[in-house]
Structures are given as structure tokens and as C-alpha cells.
Amino acid sequence: MVLLLAAAPCSTAFAAEYQPTEKIYAENYMLVSLDDPSYPVICAKNADDKVYPASLTKIVTAMVVLDNVKNLDSETTVSQTAFNSILGTGAQTANLQVGDHLSVRQLLYLTMVQSACDACQVLAEYVAGGFDEFVAMMNEWAAAAGCTNTHFTNASGLHDENHYTTVNDLRLITLKALENKTFKEIAETKTYTYAGQTFYHSNLMLHSSYLSYYYEYAKGIKTGSTSEAGYCVITTASKDGYNYLAIVCNSPRIDYNNDGYIEKCSFIDAATLFKWAFSSLSYKTVIKQGDFVCDVPVKNGKGVDTLQLVAKENKSATVLASLDPSMVMIRPIDATVSEAVAPVQQGDVLGAAEIIYGDQVVATVDLVAAQTVEVSRLLQIVNGLRDLLSNPIAIVVLVVIILAVIGLVVYTVLYNMRKRKTNALRRSHRDEEE
């Protein structure tokens, strides 16, 4: 059974937001469905609060490089300036040395897999000629991706009070980056060997040797941690045809298993979000093309006084799997016409409706005319006159016109009577003179 609700103000929420059943330790997080083309947010916490991205920054670093370097096999050399910029910071590196020759491709793998800050600095110099110039390119890239609360001061993610973002902006950054096949390939690489040394992806969810963190369905993308940022991870997971993106920031380290070992909760939080989503959510068709939504009266219709509005297209959404699909509710919004005016063509868009699933607005759909309605010229004239006479302003104008016409007629009659009388007197005077 599909329930219809009365028209209500248009909502900007096109996706349901739920809450995971298990505890999430992070102060800021988000789970996004990758199956819906609109990439709706499934659940989130403090998504618009400022966070420090730490090495999550390297996603933007890699994308600026990919957007500006055509030949990834072109080579560059580690400069003294790049080496010194990381020296003594305690940052993660690939142990690059001054004078080392590497390709841009190698540097990108070291950046995304090993999270090597020295590789970032070499790339920044190669692409922009200087660190400040590269950071300006990073901020431009983020703004172009739609970020409104993000600002970078370096290419590696080293802490700076003015180096910040939000979980929501990280969603935009990651979704944009995943459009690039080369980025996706690099970001999902589990191990990478350079100069005889094998580097393992910093996302410990990818490695079965880390029993506390391993999650077999996880892929990539980037981790980060500083004392100010907490523990952070951005990763995806795919299972049974479903795909999700998890963004976790400012997660703590705790003895999660009560075994005396301190775990990084960013990985645990991401796995918890994925497990909950795969067990509790489903991507379902919530309305089909041609499904009836409501009737509207038709004005000037030839032999028709009501018109059915139906769904323009199929709409799917990520919803709780436990919900009964027969309890979908559809609510026409204010954009929907209260009355259709003939002529109407089948398929004309006459409004829109919210699709409500378990008290959540999960999608919107355009409403179209189910049939063509021709115009009745007689009804058009009659209703036109009726509309005219029901309009107070039109009535006033009509009365003024009528009074003006009456006045003109009276004036004309009186003028003609006076003129005839004058002419008669003139003829009488002429007759007397003769």
C-alpha cells in the first residue's frame, strides 16, 4: 500500500539519515552510499565541525599532481630544500635522500601507500616550483570540488592551526578523487615496493596480519593521525553488490578489546559502520515510473475534469532493510500544481513529490501528466469570462469602462440633441429674414 500525504513545504533532504546500532568512538564521522548517483549521507556526526585532516591531506596532494602532470613516468630529483622541509618533524617518510631520482608515479605511490611526507614535498616542488605555490593549487582544487570550510597550508598534512577541513568537505574531496581511475588504483594498492623495500598501505584494515583491524571488504584510501587530529581514516567497502564510503576523524586510542592492548579506533569505527550498513541497509526501488501519486482538477479540459499525476521515473534509495516496502508514503510538495490547465501533454512535468520511508525523506521524484488533455474552446471562453468577473480589479476596470461608455453615449446624445436644436433655430431665423 502506498500512502499519500497532503502537500507540504519542499524539503532539501533527499536521503535518509540513520544511526548505527553500535557505538562509534570518533568525534566526527560520515557514512556515504556509493550506489546512489547522488551519493547520499547515510549517517553522520559533527560533519560540519572543523577537523584537522593530518595525512588525509595527501588525497588533495595526489589529485593536484594527477591533474597537472600528463606523463607520470617523468622523473625528478629529491632536492635539498625538499629534504630539509621534513627533516626533524617526525613525519612519516620513505627515507628519500637528496639526489634520489624518482618518477612522479613512484612518488604518488609512496604518498598514498606509505603516506610519505618527503614524497609530497618532492611532488610539490616538481609541479609548482615551490611549496607555497603548490598549496595555493591545493586550495583552488578543494574550492573547485565544492569545499567551503577547507584550508591547506602544506602538502603533507603536518599540523597547523590554519590547516583544516570538515568531514563533509572530505566527502566532496574523496568523491571527486575517486572519479580519477589512476588515483583509485593507487589509493587501493595494498603494498608497494621501492628501492628494494616493501611498503604496506597505512590503512591497517587491509592487512590480515592485523587481527584487531582487518576487514576483508575494505579498500584503500588514506589514513592520518596527529595528536591534534586524532586517528583518521577514509576508506571504502564493497559487499554483495553494495558499496559505501566511510570518513572517520578524531577517533581515540583505547583498549577496545579489554586485553591490555591499545587500539586505534579509527579502523574499528570504520569497520563498525560498514558492518552495520551491510547488515541493516538495502538499496531499493521506492517508486516506479508510472506509479500513481495523486489526482488534480483540470481546467478547460475537453471531456476531462481530473488528471492523474504519476512518477516520471524509477527512484531508488538506501533504506533500512527491515522496513516494509508497502508502507512507502508519497507527499506532493509545494511545486506541484493545484490545478492543471488544458492543453496538457502526456509527460508534462506538473510537480514533484517526496518519498517517505520509515519517517525519512529518502528521495524526490518529478510528477508528470499520465495522459494528454485537449482544450475545450467553449470552456476556455466561459472560464475566461468567469475568471474575469471573479477578479475585483477586473470588475472595477469593467465598471469604469461601462460608466465611460455610458457617459460617452449620454454625452453624444445630448450633444446631438443640442446640435439639432441649434440647427433648427438657425433655419427658423433664416426663414424669418426671408
FENNORJO-V702762 format. One record per residue. RES is the residue in three letters. SS is DSSP state (alpha for helix, beta for strand, coil for the rest). Layout:
RES:SS ; RES:SS
This chain:
MET:coil ; VAL:coil ; LEU:beta ; LEU:beta ; LEU:beta ; ALA:beta ; ALA:beta ; ALA:beta ; PRO:coil ; CYS:coil ; SER:coil ; THR:coil ; ALA:coil ; PHE:coil ; ALA:coil ; ALA:coil ; GLU:coil ; TYR:coil ; GLN:coil ; PRO:coil ; THR:coil ; GLU:coil ; LYS:coil ; ILE:coil ; TYR:coil ; ALA:coil ; GLU:coil ; ASN:beta ; TYR:beta ; MET:beta ; LEU:beta ; VAL:beta ; SER:beta ; LEU:coil ; ASP:coil ; ASP:coil ; PRO:coil ; SER:coil ; TYR:coil ; PRO:coil ; VAL:beta ; ILE:beta ; CYS:beta ; ALA:beta ; LYS:beta ; ASN:coil ; ALA:coil ; ASP:coil ; ASP:coil ; LYS:coil ; VAL:beta ; TYR:coil ; PRO:coil ; ALA:alpha ; SER:alpha ; LEU:alpha ; THR:alpha ; LYS:alpha ; ILE:alpha ; VAL:alpha ; THR:alpha ; ALA:alpha ; MET:alpha ; VAL:alpha ; VAL:alpha ; LEU:alpha ; ASP:alpha ; ASN:alpha ; VAL:coil ; LYS:coil ; ASN:coil ; LEU:coil ; ASP:coil ; SER:coil ; GLU:beta ; THR:beta ; THR:beta ; VAL:coil ; SER:coil ; GLN:alpha ; THR:alpha ; ALA:alpha ; PHE:alpha ; ASN:alpha ; SER:alpha ; ILE:alpha ; LEU:coil ; GLY:coil ; THR:coil ; GLY:coil ; ALA:coil ; GLN:coil ; THR:coil ; ALA:coil ; ASN:coil ; LEU:coil ; GLN:coil ; VAL:coil ; GLY:coil ; ASP:coil ; HIS:beta ; LEU:beta ; SER:beta ; VAL:alpha ; ARG:alpha ; GLN:alpha ; LEU:alpha ; LEU:alpha ; TYR:alpha ; LEU:alpha ; THR:alpha ; MET:alpha ; VAL:alpha ; GLN:alpha ; SER:coil ; ALA:coil ; CYS:alpha ; ASP:alpha ; ALA:alpha ; CYS:alpha ; GLN:alpha ; VAL:alpha ; LEU:alpha ; ALA:alpha ; GLU:alpha ; TYR:alpha ; VAL:alpha ; ALA:alpha ; GLY:coil ; GLY:coil ; PHE:alpha ; ASP:alpha ; GLU:alpha ; PHE:alpha ; VAL:alpha ; ALA:alpha ; MET:alpha ; MET:alpha ; ASN:alpha ; GLU:alpha ; TRP:alpha ; ALA:alpha ; ALA:alpha ; ALA:alpha ; ALA:coil ; GLY:coil ; CYS:coil ; THR:coil ; ASN:coil ; THR:coil ; HIS:beta ; PHE:coil ; THR:coil ; ASN:coil ; ALA:coil ; SER:coil ; GLY:coil ; LEU:coil ; HIS:coil ; ASP:coil ; GLU:coil ; ASN:coil ; HIS:coil ; TYR:beta ; THR:beta ; THR:coil ; VAL:alpha ; ASN:alpha ; ASP:alpha ; LEU:alpha ; ARG:alpha ; LEU:alpha ; ILE:alpha ; THR:alpha ; LEU:alpha ; LYS:alpha ; ALA:alpha ; LEU:alpha ; GLU:coil ; ASN:coil ; LYS:alpha ; THR:alpha ; PHE:alpha ; LYS:alpha ; GLU:alpha ; ILE:alpha ; ALA:alpha ; GLU:coil ; THR:coil ; LYS:coil ; THR:beta ; TYR:beta ; THR:beta ; TYR:beta ; ALA:coil ; GLY:coil ; GLN:beta ; THR:beta ; PHE:beta ; TYR:beta ; HIS:coil ; SER:coil ; ASN:coil ; LEU:alpha ; MET:alpha ; LEU:alpha ; HIS:coil ; SER:coil ; SER:coil ; TYR:coil ; LEU:coil ; SER:coil ; TYR:coil ; TYR:coil ; TYR:coil ; GLU:coil ; TYR:coil ; ALA:beta ; LYS:beta ; GLY:beta ; ILE:beta ; LYS:beta ; THR:beta ; GLY:beta ; SER:beta ; THR:beta ; SER:coil ; GLU:coil ; ALA:coil ; GLY:beta ; TYR:beta ; CYS:beta ; VAL:beta ; ILE:beta ; THR:beta ; THR:beta ; ALA:beta ; SER:beta ; LYS:beta ; ASP:coil ; GLY:coil ; TYR:beta ; ASN:beta ; TYR:beta ; LEU:beta ; ALA:beta ; ILE:beta ; VAL:beta ; CYS:beta ; ASN:beta ; SER:beta ; PRO:coil ; ARG:beta ; ILE:beta ; ASP:coil ; TYR:coil ; ASN:coil ; ASN:coil ; ASP:coil ; GLY:coil ; TYR:coil ; ILE:coil ; GLU:beta ; LYS:beta ; CYS:alpha ; SER:alpha ; PHE:alpha ; ILE:alpha ; ASP:alpha ; ALA:alpha ; ALA:alpha ; THR:alpha ; LEU:alpha ; PHE:alpha ; LYS:alpha ; TRP:alpha ; ALA:alpha ; PHE:alpha ; SER:alpha ; SER:alpha ; LEU:beta ; SER:beta ; TYR:beta ; LYS:beta ; THR:beta ; VAL:beta ; ILE:beta ; LYS:coil ; GLN:coil ; GLY:coil ; ASP:coil ; PHE:beta ; VAL:beta ; CYS:beta ; ASP:beta ; VAL:beta ; PRO:beta ; VAL:beta ; LYS:beta ; ASN:coil ; GLY:beta ; LYS:coil ; GLY:coil ; VAL:coil ; ASP:coil ; THR:beta ; LEU:beta ; GLN:beta ; LEU:beta ; VAL:beta ; ALA:beta ; LYS:coil ; GLU:coil ; ASN:coil ; LYS:beta ; SER:beta ; ALA:beta ; THR:beta ; VAL:beta ; LEU:beta ; ALA:coil ; SER:coil ; LEU:coil ; ASP:coil ; PRO:alpha ; SER:alpha ; MET:alpha ; VAL:coil ; MET:beta ; ILE:beta ; ARG:beta ; PRO:beta ; ILE:beta ; ASP:coil ; ALA:coil ; THR:coil ; VAL:coil ; SER:coil ; GLU:beta ; ALA:beta ; VAL:beta ; ALA:coil ; PRO:coil ; VAL:beta ; GLN:coil ; GLN:coil ; GLY:coil ; ASP:coil ; VAL:beta ; LEU:beta ; GLY:beta ; ALA:beta ; ALA:beta ; GLU:beta ; ILE:beta ; ILE:beta ; TYR:beta ; GLY:coil ; ASP:coil ; GLN:beta ; VAL:beta ; VAL:beta ; ALA:beta ; THR:beta ; VAL:beta ; ASP:beta ; LEU:beta ; VAL:beta ; ALA:beta ; ALA:coil ; GLN:coil ; THR:coil ; VAL:beta ; GLU:coil ; VAL:beta ; SER:coil ; ARG:alpha ; LEU:alpha ; LEU:alpha ; GLN:alpha ; ILE:alpha ; VAL:alpha ; ASN:alpha ; GLY:alpha ; LEU:alpha ; ARG:alpha ; ASP:alpha ; LEU:alpha ; LEU:alpha ; SER:coil ; ASN:coil ; PRO:alpha ; ILE:alpha ; ALA:alpha ; ILE:alpha ; VAL:alpha ; VAL:alpha ; LEU:alpha ; VAL:alpha ; VAL:alpha ; ILE:alpha ; ILE:alpha ; LEU:alpha ; ALA:alpha ; VAL:alpha ; ILE:alpha ; GLY:alpha ; LEU:alpha ; VAL:alpha ; VAL:alpha ; TYR:alpha ; THR:alpha ; VAL:alpha ; LEU:alpha ; TYR:alpha ; ASN:alpha ; MET:alpha ; ARG:alpha ; LYS:alpha ; ARG:alpha ; LYS:alpha ; THR:alpha ; ASN:alpha ; ALA:alpha ; LEU:alpha ; ARG:alpha ; ARG:alpha ; SER:alpha ; HIS:alpha ; ARG:alpha ; ASP:alpha ; GLU:alpha ; GLU:alpha ; GLU:coil
